[in-house]
């Protein structure tokens, strides 16, 4: 296979940035296919730490990178990110970065509206990052969004802005917010459009042409499958489809060309924001996982909730997403524990056993984990680059995860460093 799709198999924050960066060394094209600048990928290499939100991870290697049509783009945030990584020595030119002309734009007032709506929800707040991602996807589905190509066409903005602002200004008034000026907004959009123009093209054509040429391509998703708007813990989800099927839709490539699907899977479980979390630990073990794993959001700096590995959820997302193999990350965070636990099923308030996460919000809140306990390991796995470097108990833990989830581990990450990776199966050769 010449294409690999990288998706998160949990609630995001699984370490996709490092794995995509590692795979990008062998790719000729890297495509980001959904999400927005609410996502965050941290890449550590050569003494530098790059924090990426909109830029595909391929830019750290100078690999041709595409922001696909499935992404919602805040142009101002994008240029802040470009300026920041450029100051670190990366060259982000139109020869390295291409942007889909039909991608949806996040408008400047979306963030304020997003935060105001979250505040109005009170205890029912979803836990969004407050960056206007959901509002951009809402406008897209409602067929009133501004797209990248519109930023270069004043006459199109003249046509599309009035009905869009009629809708949003009514919301702003209802939430006690200041209304948006169409004149100022149009000026802002045309200014940023002029700067964006050199990067813009029909990226679907480039991606499809690359597929026909047999080029190695890497498709990069954001968040995780449990945040998928259809298959996640709704309504505590993101606003896009995060499963592998979105790679085709969000890039314009036919689904038959998608290739090998690699699910990035953390060796324990974390979640940011509100929503159910059956294996969450609020004790010293949970706090210890958070401290050792540096579990703070790349974008928001919010502390992540931590818990034991949930095989039920990863098995479910693997089946829904057609995942072929796992990249297991952060195994080293479990070093030194006397025992480790894996959730193998749930029990609800009536005592009924569940082998998958129910769609019911009521049952999701009731689900209590049924654990299998394994012996921990005292030796360090940090920096291991072969199976021979791993303690026997750590290998048993990995093998048990494979058995319970039903798919093999293709890659094993033992530190944030690019080279501390054990390749068990080559995703490009399967």
WOLINJO-V75860 format. One record per run of one state. SS is the DSSP state (H for helix, E for strand, C for the rest). FROM is the first residue (numbers start at 1). TO is the last residue. Records with the same first field share a line. If there is no record, write none. Layout:
# WOLINJO-V75860
SS->FROM-TO  FROM-TO
This chain:
# WOLINJO-V75860
C->1-2  9-15  25-28  33-34  36-40  46-47  53-56  62-64  68-70  74-74  88-96  101-103  106-109  125-132  142-146  153-153  175-181  202-202  213-216  221-224  228-245  250-254  258-259  267-268  272-279  281-283  293-295  297-302  304-304  308-308  322-324  330-330  335-338  348-352  355-360  367-367  376-386  390-391  406-407  414-416  418-420  424-430
E->3-8  29-32  35-35  41-45  48-52  65-67  71-73  97-100  104-105  147-147  200-201  217-220  260-266  269-271  280-280  296-296  303-303  305-307  309-310  325-329  339-347  353-354  368-375  408-413  417-417  421-423
H->16-24  57-61  75-87  110-124  133-141  148-152  154-174  182-199  203-212  225-227  246-249  255-257  284-292  311-321  331-334  361-366  387-389  392-405
